Amino acid sequence: MNRAIINFEQKNLDTIHNYSLELLQSTGIKFPCQKALGIFNKHGFRTDGDIVFFKEEDIHKAMAAVPPAFNIKARNPAKSIRVGGNNFVMAPGYGPPFIIEPSGEKRNAILRDVQNFCKLVQTSKHLDFNSAMVVQPGDVPQDTAHLDILLATLLLTDKPIMGSSVSAAAAADSLQLAEMIWGHRDEPVMISLVDSLSPLQYAAEMVDATMVFAEAGQPLIIHSACNLGTTGPITIAGSLVISNATTLAGICLAQLINPGTPIVYGLGGSPTEMQTGGYVNGSPEDAKHIAIATAMGRYYNIPCRSQGALTESFDLDYQAGMESAMMLTTAALSGVHLSLHACGTYGSMIAMSYEKFIADEDLCGALKKLMQPVEFTDDAYAMDLIKELGTSGDYLMQIHTVNRCRDEFFRPDLSNQKMHSDWLAMEPRDITQRAGKLLKKRLTEYEKPEIDPQLEKDLVQYVRERKKDT
């Protein structure tokens, strides 16, 4: 089944690709890393300083090596996921340094927030894996924060994880911790995000992380985006070309290092707020980038990612719901395979909210239900029952209804489905307060997943020793 509802003319996709090739051949991409430049030179690529130039056949060879789907093994094998095909997997917010409280107050995120969000991911019915950095904790040293975050994720969740790509050392730590759990590195056990810089370049730490993870055969999300009108052209068409060229170059490097490295294609773009110079999330332009990026993923026959439930709002209001729903629904209906920021993000990805996390889970669940194909079996048609009841009705007490009533419909945890009189009597009625009650219940009832006690001690000891060495 092809989930894509938003499609684009083949000629436009061809043009994006061909113009990207033109940029790659004539302008090139900046890779400020001697080791990466050495890899490109070894394979016959032309370089000029830290600029690498790509020929059409180099790109085609790299894209042909990327698998169309792959599995990521979880610590609990029952929670392993498949990326690609008709699957849509989601993770929460990624990277905000702040927390927005229900009062509207903004505070610095701390390690306790990382741990709380891990617990919410573990108990979520709809999130499939955890982000590498749900929030950036400000109460631990930044050069070792990745160790605290990785440890919290590995101990407090048993779902698939993301590796840390903030540096080569962080990537190596991710692999070492994974090897302590799984005992090997010969299958995907994590996925990691590599973001480019716009225009047409990668930061040194992203190049380093790409090389470390690709050498280990661990999947990478290679994502490029620009701010329309500042770091890239103001037009969507122009931004697609500049970002696509950059993403293709990153994919090429990964395949030169280890052909067959699983890749998730990423492409985005946000308009610039021309009065302030900031960028705007949750916009129609953002949503269009999601739809076209998904079409480009199909064009290259590789899995693709999108942004998630993004909003410029700092409150659980109509704006937050409207923008988040537009973004995540576009992703789902376009055929995206993987979304980050699916739960909890506020204001240009600058902050996380516990209450929005709870609310966004309803959106994630509703979309997963929406994407399930309609059942057209003999039992679903229920022809015998329809004939038996005729005009008498009363399907409610029939065994056909009883057998299906618990799973047939989507039932939200937070959204209101009550009659007006019952809604008036609700206490509390405010959605933020109701989300707060569910949040407290989830955290209170959280149970840490099982892990071998000796393995836990070894993981803690590794982190402790690494922090001493740094």
Buried (B, 14 or more C-beta within 10 A) or exposed (E): EEBBEBBBEEEEBEBBBEBBBEBBBEBBBBBBBEEBBEBBEEEEBEBEEBBBBBBEEBBEBBBEBBBBBBBBBBBBEEBBBBBBEEBBBBBBBBBBBBBBEBEEEBEEBBBEBBBBBBBBBBBBEBBBBBBBBBBBBBEBEEEBBBBBBBBBBBBBBBBBBBBBBBBBBBBBBBBBBBEBBBEEBEEBBBBBBBBBBBBBBBBBBBBBBBBBBBBBBBBBBBBBBBBBBBBBBBEBEBBBBBBBBBBBBBBBBBBBBBEEBBBBBBBBBBBBBEEEEBBBBBBEBBBBBBBBBBBBBBBBBBBBBBBBBBBBBBBBEEBBBEBBBBBBBBBBBBBBBBBBBBBBBBBBBBBBBBBBBBBBBBBBBBBBEEBEEEEEEEEEEBEEBEEEEEEEEEEEEBEBBEEBEEEEEBEBBBBEEEEEEEEEEEEEEEBBEBBBEBBEEBBEEBEEBEBEEEBBEBBEEBBEEBBEEE
